[in-house]
Amino acid sequence: MRPGMLRKKITIQQVSEEQTTDGFPTPTWSTFATVCAEFVIMKGSVGVGDETIQGDRPIAETNQQIRIRYLSGLTPKMRVVFESRIFNIRSIVNPGEQNIEMIMRVSEEVS
């Protein structure tokens, strides 16, 4: 991995559920780590996303990869925040299981 490529600062958040005064669970996001990253454009995905239906409205999803240095404890239940954008982690790869870098396949929901 070339360290000079890790130019974007991202925040990785983890979720916990807290109960409201009504007794309903509500997700609360907190910072797990702030790291430097590289956004990798996936072949064939420039400007193209999949459209799904959530509730009664269509949601466009764009797929990307984010590369970071190895980070112990990272799971697909977490999410990535970059500036005002939120990316859901779909999968995580630790190439060669060498604990040098991690590649997260993420999707950004765009309403």
Backbone as CSV, one residue per row, in Angstrom:
resi,resn,N_x,N_y,N_z,CA_x,CA_y,CA_z,C_x,C_y,C_z
1,MET,0.861,-1.172,0.000,0.000,0.000,0.000,0.904,1.231,0.000
2,ARG,0.533,2.197,-0.816,1.296,3.436,-0.889,0.667,4.461,0.044
3,PRO,1.355,4.849,1.132,0.773,5.774,2.111,0.334,7.107,1.514
4,GLY,0.982,7.565,0.450,0.620,8.836,-0.162,-0.769,8.839,-0.767
5,MET,-1.350,7.663,-0.968,-2.679,7.567,-1.557,-3.777,7.758,-0.502
6,LEU,-3.428,7.645,0.760,-4.421,7.767,1.837,-4.599,9.240,2.181
7,ARG,-5.348,9.955,1.350,-5.452,11.413,1.463,-6.742,11.908,2.094
8,LYS,-7.723,11.050,2.243,-9.022,11.462,2.786,-9.134,11.020,4.248
9,LYS,-9.580,11.916,5.102,-9.796,11.564,6.505,-11.247,11.147,6.673
10,ILE,-11.448,9.916,7.153,-12.792,9.394,7.354,-12.997,9.050,8.822
11,THR,-14.256,8.995,9.221,-14.619,8.555,10.561,-15.408,7.267,10.417
12,ILE,-15.002,6.258,11.170,-15.728,5.002,11.195,-16.562,5.007,12.469
13,GLN,-17.844,4.755,12.305,-18.760,4.803,13.440,-19.345,3.424,13.720
14,GLN,-19.618,3.188,15.009,-20.291,1.959,15.421,-21.633,2.325,16.036
15,VAL,-22.572,1.406,15.953,-23.923,1.680,16.413,-24.184,0.962,17.735
16,SER,-24.958,1.620,18.562,-25.493,0.976,19.761,-26.953,1.399,19.844
17,GLU,-27.745,0.582,20.494,-29.164,0.913,20.595,-29.474,1.404,21.999
18,GLU,-30.159,2.511,22.062,-30.626,3.060,23.328,-32.143,3.119,23.263
19,GLN,-32.772,3.090,24.408,-34.223,3.148,24.435,-34.691,4.573,24.671
20,THR,-35.734,4.944,23.938,-36.343,6.257,24.148,-37.195,6.190,25.412
21,THR,-37.729,7.307,25.814,-38.588,7.330,27.007,-39.845,6.504,26.789
22,ASP,-40.207,6.273,25.511,-41.365,5.439,25.183,-41.029,3.954,25.228
23,GLY,-39.739,3.616,25.382,-39.326,2.220,25.421,-38.941,1.636,24.075
24,PHE,-38.909,2.461,23.027,-38.543,1.980,21.703,-37.039,2.103,21.510
25,PRO,-36.422,1.092,20.880,-34.978,1.188,20.621,-34.690,2.201,19.520
26,THR,-33.650,2.972,19.696,-33.227,3.938,18.683,-31.717,3.807,18.505
27,PRO,-31.236,3.749,17.257,-29.795,3.609,17.038,-29.049,4.901,17.366
28,THR,-27.896,4.748,18.003,-27.019,5.870,18.315,-25.636,5.542,17.765
29,TRP,-25.095,6.442,16.947,-23.791,6.216,16.326,-22.716,6.950,17.106
30,SER,-21.579,6.274,17.339,-20.439,6.897,18.014,-19.164,6.570,17.241
31,THR,-18.146,7.388,17.435,-16.891,7.214,16.700,-16.133,5.994,17.198
32,PHE,-15.772,5.120,16.268,-14.927,3.960,16.540,-13.471,4.324,16.263
33,ALA,-13.232,5.026,15.128,-11.883,5.436,14.752,-11.952,6.519,13.685
34,THR,-10.928,7.352,13.653,-10.745,8.324,12.582,-9.422,7.965,11.914
35,VAL,-9.476,7.702,10.605,-8.307,7.204,9.882,-8.194,7.879,8.520
36,CYS,-7.032,7.730,7.902,-6.817,8.217,6.539,-7.173,7.100,5.566
37,ALA,-7.743,7.478,4.421,-8.253,6.487,3.485,-8.065,6.919,2.043
38,GLU,-8.237,5.939,1.166,-8.256,6.173,-0.277,-9.582,5.645,-0.804
39,PHE,-10.279,6.447,-1.580,-11.501,6.006,-2.236,-11.111,5.406,-3.578
40,VAL,-11.574,4.208,-3.843,-11.238,3.495,-5.070,-12.499,3.395,-5.918
41,ILE,-12.421,3.882,-7.140,-13.557,3.808,-8.049,-13.619,2.397,-8.604
42,MET,-14.782,1.773,-8.475,-14.955,0.416,-8.979,-15.234,0.462,-10.470
43,LYS,-14.625,-0.417,-11.204,-14.782,-0.477,-12.655,-16.255,-0.566,-13.029
44,GLY,-16.685,0.319,-13.887,-18.057,0.291,-14.365,-19.045,0.992,-13.458
45,SER,-18.563,1.674,-12.401,-19.523,2.286,-11.475,-19.487,3.807,-11.476
46,VAL,-18.723,4.401,-12.370,-18.633,5.849,-12.380,-19.965,6.448,-12.794
47,GLY,-20.592,7.146,-11.857,-21.846,7.806,-12.153,-23.034,6.868,-12.303
48,VAL,-22.839,5.606,-12.007,-23.914,4.639,-12.168,-24.215,4.006,-10.827
49,GLY,-25.487,3.895,-10.502,-25.881,3.249,-9.257,-27.067,2.353,-9.490
50,ASP,-27.378,1.588,-8.486,-28.562,0.743,-8.533,-29.676,1.489,-7.833
51,GLU,-30.879,1.304,-8.320,-32.017,1.952,-7.686,-32.840,0.899,-6.968
52,THR,-33.131,1.146,-5.705,-33.954,0.238,-4.922,-35.114,1.030,-4.352
53,ILE,-36.077,0.315,-3.817,-37.225,0.972,-3.204,-37.118,0.813,-1.693
54,GLN,-37.208,1.916,-0.979,-37.209,1.891,0.477,-38.478,2.612,0.914
55,GLY,-39.369,1.867,1.548,-40.666,2.445,1.876,-41.428,2.644,0.579
56,ASP,-41.800,3.867,0.293,-42.526,4.146,-0.948,-41.738,5.028,-1.897
57,ARG,-40.426,5.182,-1.630,-39.648,6.057,-2.500,-38.410,5.342,-3.022
58,PRO,-37.983,5.674,-4.254,-36.776,5.059,-4.800,-35.523,5.668,-4.176
59,ILE,-34.533,4.828,-3.941,-33.251,5.260,-3.397,-32.174,4.808,-4.384
60,ALA,-31.302,5.717,-4.787,-30.193,5.345,-5.663,-28.990,5.014,-4.787
61,GLU,-28.319,3.914,-5.082,-27.130,3.541,-4.330,-25.932,3.573,-5.260
62,THR,-24.836,4.147,-4.792,-23.599,4.111,-5.549,-22.620,3.245,-4.777
63,ASN,-21.874,2.408,-5.470,-20.946,1.483,-4.835,-19.514,1.930,-5.055
64,GLN,-18.737,1.863,-3.975,-17.335,2.244,-4.024,-16.543,1.335,-3.108
65,GLN,-15.227,1.477,-3.165,-14.353,0.804,-2.220,-13.546,1.861,-1.492
66,ILE,-13.278,1.605,-0.227,-12.441,2.487,0.581,-11.309,1.642,1.148
67,ARG,-10.076,2.091,0.926,-8.889,1.368,1.387,-8.287,2.114,2.584
68,ILE,-7.974,1.376,3.649,-7.356,1.954,4.848,-6.241,1.032,5.338
69,ARG,-5.435,1.513,6.262,-4.488,0.630,6.947,-5.284,-0.347,7.805
70,TYR,-4.690,-1.470,8.141,-5.364,-2.487,8.941,-5.899,-1.863,10.232
71,LEU,-7.133,-2.216,10.581,-7.780,-1.692,11.780,-8.491,-2.841,12.489
72,SER,-7.960,-3.244,13.608,-8.536,-4.344,14.376,-9.929,-3.975,14.889
73,GLY,-10.854,-4.910,14.804,-12.199,-4.701,15.326,-13.190,-4.146,14.337
74,LEU,-12.770,-3.809,13.137,-13.662,-3.263,12.112,-14.639,-4.342,11.645
75,THR,-15.943,-4.007,11.585,-16.955,-4.976,11.152,-17.915,-4.327,10.148
76,PRO,-18.631,-5.143,9.372,-19.616,-4.608,8.423,-20.827,-3.960,9.090
77,LYS,-20.968,-4.087,10.400,-22.082,-3.443,11.101,-21.811,-1.955,11.324
78,MET,-20.608,-1.516,10.996,-20.214,-0.117,11.172,-20.527,0.664,9.900
79,ARG,-20.275,1.976,9.945,-20.456,2.818,8.768,-19.313,3.813,8.690
80,VAL,-19.164,4.426,7.515,-18.107,5.399,7.262,-18.743,6.761,7.022
81,VAL,-18.173,7.789,7.654,-18.617,9.161,7.417,-17.444,9.916,6.798
82,PHE,-17.708,10.527,5.645,-16.712,11.361,4.972,-17.385,12.682,4.642
83,GLU,-16.906,13.740,5.264,-17.528,15.055,5.156,-18.993,14.911,5.569
84,SER,-19.933,15.211,4.709,-21.348,15.084,5.089,-21.984,13.824,4.501
85,ARG,-21.156,12.944,3.951,-21.658,11.735,3.283,-21.546,10.527,4.214
86,ILE,-22.512,9.615,4.107,-22.520,8.410,4.924,-22.498,7.194,4.009
87,PHE,-21.592,6.256,4.310,-21.434,5.034,3.534,-21.677,3.830,4.440
88,ASN,-22.536,2.925,4.007,-22.763,1.680,4.726,-21.722,0.662,4.277
89,ILE,-21.089,-0.027,5.221,-20.083,-1.034,4.887,-20.801,-2.317,4.486
90,ARG,-20.537,-2.792,3.278,-21.151,-4.028,2.772,-20.271,-5.245,3.047
91,SER,-18.955,-5.074,2.889,-18.016,-6.169,3.157,-16.634,-5.590,3.418
92,ILE,-15.788,-6.408,4.049,-14.426,-5.991,4.382,-13.468,-7.104,3.978
93,VAL,-12.385,-6.725,3.305,-11.369,-7.692,2.894,-10.041,-7.292,3.531
94,ASN,-9.336,-8.280,4.083,-7.991,-8.121,4.618,-7.093,-8.904,3.660
95,PRO,-6.580,-8.247,2.578,-5.860,-8.966,1.526,-4.735,-9.851,2.069
96,GLY,-4.813,-11.117,1.699,-3.793,-12.071,2.119,-3.766,-12.326,3.620
97,GLU,-4.751,-11.811,4.341,-4.790,-11.933,5.811,-3.459,-11.515,6.432
98,GLN,-2.855,-10.454,5.862,-1.549,-9.984,6.324,-1.630,-8.865,7.344
99,ASN,-2.832,-8.364,7.634,-3.020,-7.276,8.601,-2.198,-6.038,8.261
100,ILE,-2.178,-5.720,6.958,-1.487,-4.516,6.494,-2.492,-3.461,6.065
101,GLU,-3.486,-3.890,5.309,-4.500,-2.976,4.818,-5.865,-3.662,4.838
102,MET,-6.912,-2.867,4.700,-8.264,-3.388,4.615,-8.972,-2.650,3.492
103,ILE,-9.809,-3.377,2.790,-10.605,-2.785,1.716,-12.070,-2.989,2.086
104,MET,-12.783,-1.878,2.201,-14.207,-1.930,2.521,-15.000,-1.660,1.252
105,ARG,-15.928,-2.548,0.945,-16.863,-2.262,-0.142,-18.042,-1.572,0.536
106,VAL,-18.367,-0.371,0.068,-19.376,0.440,0.717,-20.433,0.904,-0.287
107,SER,-21.579,1.294,0.226,-22.594,1.899,-0.636,-23.084,3.169,0.028
108,GLU,-23.285,4.168,-0.786,-23.785,5.451,-0.311,-25.223,5.571,-0.798
109,GLU,-26.131,5.796,0.129,-27.513,5.982,-0.260,-27.741,7.424,-0.639
110,VAL,-28.278,7.615,-1.810,-28.551,8.954,-2.319,-30.040,9.045,-2.606
111,SER,-30.754,9.895,-1.865,-32.198,10.003,-2.084,-32.488,10.978,-3.203
